[in-house]
C-alpha cells in the first residue's frame, strides 16, 4: 500500500514515521508513506496557500489551486482521496479495515479556518476522528495512517489482530503479566490454569462485561448474550 499525506507541516510526521510499528512496516516494504508540503504546489512567489474568506470572517481559508495541483500530481486510478474534516464520517475500526484493502490513500490535512469549498469536488470522502476541534489535520492523518497500516497483511500477526478491541463490536479483554500477585492484586486463577477452553470463555465474558460497563453505546445499550 502507498499512503501520501498532504500537509503544511510535514515535519510533524518525522517522529511518527521513524518509530515502532510504522517504521518497521516501512522498512519491510509493507507500506510506502510519503509526506508532501502542498506549499510546493503554490504558484505564488511567497508560496502562499491561504487567503481571506469572501464575505468576511475570522481566519484564513486554504486556496483551491495548490491543493488541486498537488492531488492531480499524486493521484492515480487506484487513489482514494480523504479530507480530514470535522464534518466527515467518524473514523471507526470498520472503516480502517476497509481502507487497509485499498492500494493508495491520499490524506489531505487542513489548517486555519478550513478549505475552500470547491476542494471537496476532488476528494472521495471526508473523515473525522471525533467531535472536537484540533489545530489541523495532521493528528487525524497520523491516527488513520496508524490504524490502517497495522491492518495491512504482514505488519503484525493475525493472532494479535483477532483479539483486539472492537473485534465483533467489543472492547478487548483485560491482560495480565508477571508477577502473579502485586500489592495484594492477583491475576485471575483461570489465566494460570493452562485450560485454554476456560481461558477463552473467561476472556469472552470479560469482553462483554467491560463493553457493557464502559461502552454500552457499542452494543446499543443492549445486553450482549454470552
C-alpha positions in Angstrom: 0.0 0.0 0.0 1.0 3.6 -0.6 -0.1 6.5 1.6 0.5 10.1 0.6 -0.1 12.8 3.1 -0.6 16.5 2.1 0.3 18.9 4.9 1.6 22.4 5.6 3.7 21.0 8.4 5.4 17.8 7.1 8.0 18.0 10.0 5.2 16.9 12.4 5.4 13.4 10.9 9.1 12.8 11.4 8.9 11.0 14.8 5.7 9.3 13.8 7.2 7.7 10.7 10.5 6.7 12.4 9.3 4.7 15.4 7.6 1.5 16.3 5.3 -0.5 14.0 5.1 2.3 11.4 8.9 2.3 10.9 9.0 -1.4 10.8 6.2 -1.6 8.2 8.0 0.9 6.0 11.4 -0.8 6.4 9.8 -4.1 5.4 8.1 -2.7 2.4 4.6 -3.3 3.7 3.7 0.3 3.2 5.1 3.3 1.4 4.3 6.5 3.3 5.2 9.9 1.8 4.5 13.4 3.2 4.2 16.4 0.9 4.1 20.1 1.7 1.4 21.5 -0.6 3.2 24.9 -0.4 5.4 23.3 -3.0 2.5 23.4 -5.5 1.8 27.1 -5.0 2.4 29.4 -7.9 2.7 32.4 -5.6 6.2 33.7 -5.3 5.9 33.6 -1.5 4.4 30.1 -1.6 1.2 31.3 -0.1 -1.6 28.8 0.1 -4.3 30.7 2.0 -6.3 33.9 1.8 -9.1 35.8 3.5 -12.6 34.4 3.0 -15.0 36.0 0.6 -17.8 37.7 2.6 -15.5 38.4 5.6 -15.0 36.5 8.8 -12.2 35.4 11.1 -9.1 33.5 10.0 -7.8 32.3 6.6 -9.0 29.7 4.2 -6.9 27.2 2.2 -7.0 28.0 -1.5 -8.0 25.7 -4.3 -5.1 26.0 -6.7 -2.2 24.5 -4.7 -4.3 21.6 -3.4 -5.8 20.8 -6.8 -2.3 20.8 -8.3 -1.0 18.6 -5.5 -3.7 16.0 -5.7 -3.7 15.9 -9.5 0.1 15.3 -9.5 -0.1 12.5 -7.0 -3.4 10.8 -7.8 -3.6 7.6 -9.7 -6.6 5.4 -10.9 -6.2 3.5 -7.6 -6.2 6.5 -5.3 -8.8 7.3 -2.6 -8.5 10.9 -1.6 -9.6 11.6 2.0 -10.1 15.0 3.5 -9.6 15.4 7.3 -12.7 17.3 8.2 -14.9 17.8 11.4 -17.9 17.4 9.1 -16.8 14.0 7.8 -17.8 10.5 8.7 -16.5 9.4 12.1 -13.5 7.1 11.8 -14.0 3.6 13.2 -12.3 0.3 13.1 -14.6 -1.0 10.3 -13.5 2.0 8.1 -9.9 1.3 9.0 -10.4 -2.3 7.7 -12.0 -1.1 4.5 -9.2 1.4 3.8 -6.5 -1.2 4.6 -7.6 -3.1 1.4 -7.0 -0.1 -0.8 -3.9 0.3 -2.9 -3.4 4.1 -2.5 -4.6 6.6 0.0 -4.1 10.4 -0.2 -4.8 12.1 3.2 -5.4 15.9 3.0 -4.7 17.8 6.2 -6.5 21.1 6.7 -5.4 24.1 8.7 -6.6 27.6 9.6 -10.3 28.1 9.0 -10.6 25.2 6.7 -10.8 24.6 2.9 -12.2 26.5 0.0 -15.5 24.6 -0.5 -14.5 23.7 -4.1 -11.7 21.4 -2.9 -14.5 19.0 -1.9 -15.1 18.3 -5.6 -11.8 16.4 -5.9 -12.0 14.3 -2.7 -13.6 10.9 -2.4 -14.5 11.0 1.3 -14.3 13.2 4.4 -13.3 11.7 7.7 -13.3 13.0 11.3 -11.7 11.3 14.3 -14.1 12.8 16.8 -16.4 15.6 17.8 -13.7 18.1 18.9 -11.6 20.8 17.3 -7.9 20.4 16.5 -5.4 22.9 15.2 -5.0 20.9 12.0 -5.5 17.7 10.2 -2.1 16.2 10.9 -3.0 14.4 14.1 -6.1 12.8 12.5 -3.9 11.8 9.5 -1.5 10.1 11.8 -4.3 8.3 13.6 -5.8 7.0 10.3 -2.3 6.0 9.0 -1.5 4.1 12.1 -4.9 2.3 12.3 -4.8 1.4 8.6 -1.1 0.3 8.5 -1.3 -2.2 11.3 -4.1 -4.0 9.4 -2.0 -4.5 6.3 -1.1 -8.2 6.0 2.3 -8.9 7.4 2.6 -5.8 9.6 1.5 -7.5 12.8 0.5 -11.1 13.5 -3.0 -12.3 12.7 -3.4 -13.6 16.2 -2.9 -10.1 17.6 -5.5 -8.7 15.2 -8.0 -11.4 16.0 -8.1 -10.4 19.7 -8.2 -6.6 19.6 -10.7 -4.1 20.8 -13.7 -3.6 18.5 -13.5 -7.1 17.1 -17.1 -8.2 16.9 -18.1 -4.8 18.3 -16.5 -5.5 21.8 -13.6 -4.0 23.7 -10.5 -6.1 24.4 -10.4 -8.4 27.4 -8.1 -7.5 30.4 -4.5 -8.7 30.2 -2.0 -9.5 32.9 1.7 -10.4 33.2 4.2 -11.2 35.9 4.1 -11.1 38.9 1.0 -13.2 39.6 0.4 -11.2 42.8 1.2 -7.5 43.1 0.3 -5.5 46.2 -2.4 -7.9 47.0 -3.9 -7.9 43.5 -4.0 -11.4 42.0 -4.1 -12.5 38.4 -7.4 -14.4 37.9 -6.9 -18.1 38.6 -8.3 -19.2 35.2 -5.4 -17.5 33.4 -3.0 -19.5 35.4 -4.8 -22.8 34.8 -3.5 -23.6 31.4 -7.0 -24.7 30.4 -7.4 -23.0 27.0 -11.1 -23.5 26.6 -11.8 -22.0 30.0 -9.4 -19.1 29.3 -11.2 -18.4 26.0 -14.6 -18.4 27.7 -13.4 -16.2 30.5 -11.9 -13.7 28.1 -15.1 -13.5 26.0 -17.2 -12.9 29.1 -14.8 -10.2 30.2 -15.1 -8.5 26.8 -18.8 -8.5 27.2 -18.7 -7.3 30.8 -16.3 -4.5 30.0 -18.1 -3.3 26.9 -21.5 -3.2 28.7 -19.8 -1.4 31.7 -17.9 1.4 29.9 -19.1 1.5 26.3 -22.7 0.4 26.2 -23.1 2.6 23.1 -21.2 -0.1 21.1 -24.0 -2.6 21.8 -26.9 -0.1 21.5 -27.4 -0.3 25.3 -28.5 -3.9 25.0 -27.1 -6.8 27.0 -24.8 -9.0 24.9 -25.6 -12.7 25.1 -22.9 -14.9 26.4 
